[in-house]
Amino acid sequence: MRALVAGKIGEPTDVLRLESRPVPTPEAGQALIRVKATPIHASDLHVLRGRYGFSPEFPTVGGHMECVGHIEALGPDTEGLKIGERVVAVAVPAVPGPQVSGTWQEYLVADQRRLLPIPDSLSDSDACQLAVNPLTALLLVTRELDVQPGEWLLQTAAGSTVGRLVIQLAGHLGIRTINVVRRRDAVEEIKALGGDEVICTEDEDLSQRVAEIAGPAGVRKATDCVAGHVGAQVSQALAPGGELVVYGALSTHRQTDPAALTIPLQARSVIYETKTVRGFWLNRWFGTASPEDALRALSEVLGLVTDGVLTIPQGRPYPLERFPEALAFAETPAHGAKPFFAFDAER
């Protein structure tokens, strides 16, 4: 089989090579998946650069998030699945937890507890993006912050994939959103998606606008995917006792010094207004959630997508051999469609 393999930490286009490898054999409780489509997430590239929260053993097959495919073979004592079944494989490594197979290859072995059967009506583009961004949006809104109908939810990076999914989910649940963007030309687009209020940091003061929108009661719940100065502003804008969950650091994606990955919080705000700032990382959630709970959450996401509540942005397919072009597209600012590797069904 073909596999896209990184021999060491480095720039993805420098260290990745297309290799021929033996097709793996599933062991007890495992299934062999013939991969149809697998996305290229920013976090996949951070892993290869050594800038993420975990590091695989090198050489490693790229893609440490998710894919869709069909079950080609089952290992001994593997129950509840059948050969030929179409499934999403969740390849997010649990932290703490064992190593898992990368998805940028034609076949991979996956634990049966990491496989979610899906209907044929779901496109490969939607299915291969089901397990990371929509799940993150669901967990942030309903579990991490438990936002109730009628409450305000303040979020940064509203134009990101997770941000857009949060807007859709909030509308479905009756939650009001205040959405932060950095470009004026993004404001109308976010409103058209269903965002109740939009703040543009290009020409508006975040704290002042939040106070104007929410009034004396203020906003008590927020998510942030930017960190840095913007994350600090969000914390400052929250009402006393407010909660901020940070799940990304878009402002520091090219930063190589860990000491520079900061959120400059005001001590007075944290101490005297008893605000909470904490992190969320999907890998660590998988490390603490039971396999049953994880599959329940994924099944809930699947239901929201198939019912049309959540719409996953259409992806852009690339064959595996065109990986330099696909990676370059993944790093293009405001590229829109998620690039993914689409495998020839006849191979």
Buried (B, 14 or more C-beta within 10 A) or exposed (E): BBBBBBEEBBEBBEBBEEBEEEBBEBEEBBBBBBBBBBBBBBBBBBBBBEBBBBEBEBEBBBBBBBBBBBBBBBBEEBEEBEEEBBBBBBBBBBBEBEEBBBBBBBBBBBBBBBBBBBEEEBBBBBBBBBBBBBBBBBBBBBEBBEBEEEBBBBBBBBBBBBBBBBBBBBBBBEBBBBBBBBEEEBBEBBBEBBBBBBBBBEEBEBBEBBBEBBEEEBBBBBBBBBBBBBBBBBBBBBBEEBBBBBBBBBBBEEBEEEEEBBBEBEEEBBEEBEBEBEBBBBBBBBBEBEEEEBBEBBEBBBEBBBEEBBBBBEBBBBEBEEBEEBBEBBBEEEEEEBBBBBBEEEE
